[in-house]
């Protein structure tokens, strides 16, 4: 879409992915986080630009809750029914902890039958080789469903302070063992009760370009 700036295209990708997966417009704060910007005023300015260019429109009258929706022009490039957008959001370390990246870089499109029910799926580029024995390699794209808890031994994206990693998660007393799937690497042990440790989501698929 040549009439859109890179930021406007990024915002449109985020909106299309959200509507595809949940049918609900994300909040300005959620959009700001996905775009890697601090100000919701900046989000408002970009939405107004999309509105002027005919890609979104306001819904809800005076006194009612107002939101936005995509216009026919915005969805005209979609592949058809059954195809949903998954935002590509930075990268995750499959190795030692790596600084978290929260910059939406585009949208990948998948047949909805390949994704879990419930939506809220995003994609991350894998950096490192700690999960190679599970068939996840450096440069792969892992699909992640947002959640706060996982079953013992599931592969998950974990945020430790301001850094992320992709590991199998085991709870052991008051600690979490973040276990690599590489026999040459040691696990990472963190306090399960620390407010600085948070599970971001479970891995639900891997996409690889040949």
N, C-alpha and C positions, 0 to 999 in steps of 0.2 A: 504494500500500500504506500505508494510514493508520496502521498500527501501527508503522511504522518512522520513526526520526528521519532528518533529511536526510543525516547522515553514514552511517547504516546503509544507506540506500537507495543512496548513492554507492558504498559497498563492495560491495553486492549487484550493482550494475551492472558494476563492475570484474570481479567473479568470473564473471558470466554471459558477459561479452565474452571473457574468457580461456578459459573452457571451450568456448565456441562456436568460437573460432579455433584453439586448440591442443589442447584436451582435457586440459590440465594446469593444476593450481592454481598461481597465482603464489606466490612466496615472500613472507613478511611484509615483507621489505625492499622488494621490488618494489611491493607494495600500498601501503606507507607513502609511497614516492616518487610513485605515481600519485595518492594522496589529498592530497599536499602536507603531510604531517606528518612529524615527525622521529623519533618513538618507535614502535618495533615493539610496545611494550607497549600503546599506544593501538590498534593494529591488533588485537591479541589480545583486548582488551576488546570491540571492536565485533563480532568474530567470535563471541565468547561470547554476545553479545546476539542475534545472528542465530540461533545454535544454540538458545537458550532460546525464541525465537519460532517455531522450526520451519522456518527457511529453509535452514540448512546442517546437516550431520551429520558426525561424525568417522568415518573409516574406517581400518582397520588395527588389529590387536590389540596387546597388550603384547609388546614385543620386536620388533615390526615397524615399518616406516616408517609414520608416521601422517600423514594429510592430511585434507582436507575435501572434501565434494561437496555439490552443490545437492540439495535435497529436491524432491519432486513439487510441493509448494506454491510453491517458488521459480520453477520453470519453467512453471507453469500458465498464465502470461500470455504466453508466447512464441507467435509467430504460426504456427509449424509447421516441418516439415522444410525444409531448404534456406535458412533465414533465420538470419543470424549477426549478432552484436552487434559494433559498432565503438565503442570509447570516444572521446568527445569530450574532448580534452585541451588546454585553454587556447587560445592563438592564436599565430600566427606572422606576422612582418612581411614584407610584399611591398613593400619600400621600403628605408629605412635599417635598420640593425640595431635590434632591439627586445629588451627584457628578456624572457628565457625565462619562460614560464608553464607550470607542471606540475600544474595543478589539474584533476582529472577532473570534468567538468561534466554528465555523463550518458552515455547510450548511443544511438547511431544504429543502425538495423537495416536490413540490405541482403540481397537475394538473394545467396547465396554465389557464384553464377555471375558476378556483377559484380566480384568481388574476385579478386586474384591468388592462385595456389596458394602454399601455405607459410604463410598466415596472418600473424599479428603486424602487423596493420594498425590504425592509430589515425587520428583525425580532428583537424584544427586549423582554427580560424577564421582567415581571411586578413584582415590589416590593412594597407592600402596598395594602390598601383596600379602597382607596378613590373613586374607580370607580365601586364598587360592585353593585350599583343599575342599572348599564348598563351591568351587567353580566360579568364584567372583574375582576378577582380575583387574589390575591397574588399567584405568581407562574405560572400564565398563560403566554403564549407567544403572543404578539400582533404584527400583520403585519402592516407595515407602508409604505406608498408611499411618497417618498420625494417630497416636494413642499414648497413654501415660503408663500403661502396664503391659508386660508381655509374659508369656508362659516361660517356665524354666527351659533354658537352652535355645530359645528363639533368637534369630539374628535381628539385631535392632541398632538403630542410630541413637547414641547416647551423648548427651551434652554434659561435659564436666567443666565447671566454671564457664569459660568462654571458648572451650575447644570441643570438637566432636570426634567421634570414632564409630566405626562399624564393627560390631563384635557379637558373638553369642553371649547371652546374659544369664548368669547364675546368681541367685541370692544365697549367701552363706552367712547366717547370723545377721549381724548388723552391717555386713559388707556386700557389695556387688562384685562378682568376678567377671570381668570383661575378657572373654576367652577368644584368642585368635584361632583361626583354622589354618594354622601353619606351624608344623612341629618344630620349626626353628625359632619360634618367638615365644616369649613369656606372657602370661596374662597380666592385665592391669587390675589392681584391687583398689576400690574406692569405697568410701562410707555411703551406705544406702540411706542414711538418715541426714546426710548433708543437704542443705537447701541449694547447694551449688551443683548437684547431680540430678539430671532429669532425663528420662526416656522420651525421645522425640517421636519415635514410631517404629513399627516392625517392618522388616524387609518383606515384600510380597512378590518380587520379581526382579529379573535382571535383563537388560537390553544391551546388545552388543552390535556395533557396526562392523561388518567384515570388510 
